[in-house]
Amino acid sequence: MSIAAGSASETEYHLLLAHDLGFITEETHQELDKRVNEIKKMLNSFIQKLKS
């Protein structure tokens, strides 16, 4: 699960880079970033459940 969380953070960075380099629009970046952040929240919740 920790690897998945790290991969989600890496994806978030690559989305920012793709936006900064002009490969994706602001709208696309915002939508995908929103989805990645939701996945990160779900992963963090799941990790916490597994630890308890």
Secondary structure, 3 states (H helix, E strand, C coil): CHHHHHHHHHHHHHHHHHHHCCCCCHHHHHHHHHHHHHHHHHHHHHHHHHHC
